[in-house]
């Protein structure tokens, strides 16, 4: 691998972390969905670049799946859901943006501190990828925690899955069957969640998940 | 050319070029808005006009109000002269530390805020308080960018950073990309450009920089305006010096090399100015209370760049 090729891989994986932060930062519905699509595109490029570097043709299929499902299909579907639910205004988050960002930075630092010593035996490349992937997963979780709106939580979940795919491509030799089944299970999860969104709205007239707390008898 | 000659040339050059840069950006902006716009030399005419006019000073203004414009101008000029623009190997390049430049700009800001408060008008007070609120985020972001680049290049001295960046060891690097974005955000905020402040408005509720200098007139105002255009030139030169150091003349070059250096510098300024104006015309001004989020993004990018630099260090 030439230094430039490594740099490009590093750049792509690093930009995925950056896009995760943009997801945390963004508080408008459509922009949030667009940034999620952007993350999927970056993921697809990153995976395709890895396929080229590792001479692993099956990774191209992974990239294609990411591009088609998460880069095009799910964002378009989410757009439609948001329009039909009539919530394309803005989403409020539980914690304000500043502290969320700081917490996100802490999570990235944590994942680097955890990952780098653990993977000492692996190649430089894999270590980097795993550190980035773990931070994307943690940032996705953070997003699910900080959003009150169910659609925001769905996007957090999907971006978490992006991190998992990134980890899998770095770790050389994840079978294609696993990859495809993960992609499909995410799709099915998406459909189920989509149906849930409408059920939640039907029952509570809102997709604010605080309504669920109240129905469980907790104070919001 | 000797070091002192190019240093002197640079001192004069930045002073002469700064109003032209403002004029060119205003012209491009007007053209993008489908207006004719004033000539690119209009800022020079404005400065001359202001210098010839009488300086009116409020009755209760103290000595601070009178000296502040000159202090602001001097510190900004020194800072702008320290950045290697067209040639490396300046006499003061040993002192041309990025941290020194940040400190000089901080001094200028301090005096500007004091001058805004001095006369005791409410607008000046609003301007100063807002300026300080933005500065408390912009300065750490700037320093983080400086630290990231310095860690990468192994020096905080601008000429060494510039030489390192022009060398073959630098590829595409995510940390540098993040630092660049953060520095651009800081530059936009520090120069009171559009998403943060509008340099062309005097609307009370939105202005920041203009509010602080509202009481100035005549030669004081001329000096402050000159300092403001120098600051824009300084930031663009800083970005050019750290991130696009190609074409800069090395120490002890031939005359042709200096001509190439000057040409490359002019091209870079033009390109950056154009980019800045396109960005400005494409975006609306933010509410003042959104600005901390915008600057917080710069801070976050700087921090993320530093952290990711650590990762790529380990893996090499």
Interface residues (C-beta under 8 A of the other chain):
Chain A: X3 X4 X7 X8 X10 X11 X13 X14 X15 X17 X18 X21 X25 X97 X98 X101 X105 X108 X109 X112 X116 X124 X125 X127 X128 X131 X132
Chain B: X171 X172 X173 X174 X175 X177 X178 X292 X293 X296 X297 X300 X301 X303 X304 X307 X308 X310 X311 X312 X314 X315 X316
